[in-house]
Amino acid sequence: MKIIVLGGDGYCGWATALYLSAKGHSVAIVDNFVRRQWDHELGAQTLTPILPLSDRLRAWDHRTGKNIALFVGDVTDYDFLFSTVKEFEPETIIHFAEQRSAPYSMIDRKHAVFTQMNNVVGTLNVLFAIRELQPDCHLIKLGTMGEYGTPNIDIEEGYIRVEHNGRSDLLPFPKQPGSFYHLSKVHDSHNIMFVCKVWGLRATDLNQGIVYGTMTDEVGLDEALINRLDYDEVFGTVLNRFCVQAAIGQPLTVYGKGGQTRGFLDIRDTVRCIELACLHPAARGECRVYNQFTEQFSVMDIALKVKEAGKDLGIKVEIDHIPDPRVEAEQHYYNARHSKLLDLGLQPHYLSDSLLDSLMNITLRYRDRVDTTMVLPQVNWREPRNDRRLHTNVAAGISRSAAS
């Protein structure tokens, strides 16, 4: 199969591109390296030392004899995207090329506007390019479980049967996003559903939970292929942050009561879910939605698991509760369906089996690279920064990065 991975230099995109290449597919990466630029902007860096993309691709070719094509450009540039799709003629496009951080989108007006423009316009460009050039191409779009929010009912996979005034209909599940980033994903979902209906395109919208781990079989082939591990408060996940805090002897900082519950999955399951979606494409005119996660945990559940893992490694781990900078329920009902990918053959990895190998040992190995100033929350959902101070914040971040 000929597959384009948009955002293939990022965390999920890199692992996916290698996995699909190893499976024998013809893979192309499209990226504009903006994810690396955001690290410079924030004064942050991945815990693991990743190489430039060109060096990573050379290492992959050297190790496997498999070439991954590279197209450097921005999906919000329609002329670039059009020419890329025309040249490569993909049967599947996997879309990771979005700003994916909720805190980043909540910094201030500029970051909110950028997130919405980048994500929504980029996705619209992808949809138009498919319609004009490859109308039978299957779009696999990375959504987020955050689109749903935390309703007081069970979360279905994309759609819900509604009974009202004696009539019944199957409707998109109500969306209650919690940030401008999550809102951009909701807009994406609506646009994708619309064009599948009116243009007869085929799409799979993967509402993914929180992904953890750096190792896949492919990444493990060579140190030069190592994947990102983000721990800063803007792009790092709660699990990554807790593992880093445990590794450096800092208390785990639980936001509020810690009852916030989300879906989680191993990076190895992410790439397998993508493969299953590729091998079982949606029908023409179909926009199907899969909830892509394997387990549900609260923030306190995660903290206690990291504390226990630290104990197994001889590390004393403390837990602190700090004020929640986000506007969210700190305790709530959460039960989301996630059976469709299991029905296609997904065999999950579980956090209890991989926490030490996939995260704790990695964070201990690279703990000398930790910048402790980047872990605690600085973005406040209730009080966005003033745009006019942005240049000062960015300069301070770059200065911090240079010093670390």
Secondary structure, 3 states (H helix, E strand, C coil): CEEEEECCCCHHHHHHHHHHHHCCCEEEEEECCHHHHHHHHHCCCCCCCCCCHHHHHHHHHHHHCCCCEEEECCCCCHHHHHHHHHHHCCCEEEECCCCCCHHHHCCCHHHHHHHHHHHHHHHHHHHHHHHHHCCCCEEEEEEEHHHCCCCCCCECCCEEEEEECCEEEEEECCCCCCCHHHHHHHHHHHHHHHHHHHHCCEEEEEEECEEECCCCCCHHHCHHHCCCCCCCCCCCCHHHHHHHHHHHCCCEEEECCCECEEEEEEHHHHHHHHHHHHHCCCCCCCEEEEEECCEEEEHHHHHHHHHHHHHHCCCCCCEEEECCCCCCCCECCCCECCCHHHHCCCCCCCHHHHHHHHHHHHHHHCHHHCCHHHCCCCCCCCCCCCHHHHHHHHHHHHHHHHHC
